[in-house]
Amino acid sequence: MDERLLEIICCPETHQPLQLVHTDLVAELNQRIESGFLVNRGGVKLEEKIDEGLIREDGKILYPVRQSIPALLIEQGILIDQ
């Protein structure tokens, strides 16, 4: 993820800053996706693994990044404490 992009994007819901998450959390979420137990805020079960993630400053919502493209729609956010 481009550092300059990270400086200007924010959470579409709360406008909190976003930061890249540690690869451990990405791996954990991808395991949950593989197991079929992860849904986004829109209620859609995730089937495609994520490459990276952008987490909100409060640590509650993660926005998936695939092929260097962040999905910054509220309904595509993932609640971390599912």
N, C-alpha and C positions, 0 to 999 in steps of 0.2 A: 504494500500500500504506500502510495506516495505521501511523504511527510507534509508537503504543501497542501495536499487535499485534506489531510487530517486536521490541519489548522483551521479550515473553513467550514467543514461539515459539522452537523450537530444532530441530535435526536429530533426527528420530525414532530414528536409529541410534546416534549418538555423543553426542547432547545438546549439541553445539557450537552457539554462536550462529549465526544466519543474518543475512545482510545483502542488500539489493537489489544486483543486478549492474548494471553500466554498460550502456547501450543498445547499445553496439557488440557486446558479447557476445551479447545477445538477438538482434540482427540476424544475427550469424554462425550462431547455432544455428538460426534460422528458415531460413536458406539451406540448411543441412544437412538440415533437415526436408523442405524443398521438393525437394531432390535425392534424398531417400529413403535417406539414409545415417546417420540418427541413431536409435538405439534407447535405451530406458530400461534400468534395471538389471534389470527383469523380462524383458528380451529382446524387448519389443514395439517394432516400428518405429513411430516417431512420425509421425503424418500431419497433426496439427493444430498450427498455429503457436502460440507462446506470446506472451503480452502482456508479461510480466516474468519475472524469475527471482530466486530466493533462493539464495544460494550459502553453503555451509558455510564456517566460519572457516578451514579448511585449504585451501580453494579446489579441492577434488577433486570435490565433488558439488553439482549445482544442482537445486533443486526448482522445477518450472514453476509459473507463476501465469497463470491464464486468468480473465478477467472478475473480477479482484481476489480470486480464490479460490486460495490456495496448495494444491498437491497434495503433502501431507506424508506420503506413504507411502514406505517404503524402496524398493519396487520401481518407483516412479515417478520416482525420482531419476535424473539424467542424469550419467554420468561425463564430466567436462570433457575428459579426455585420450583420447577415442575415436579 
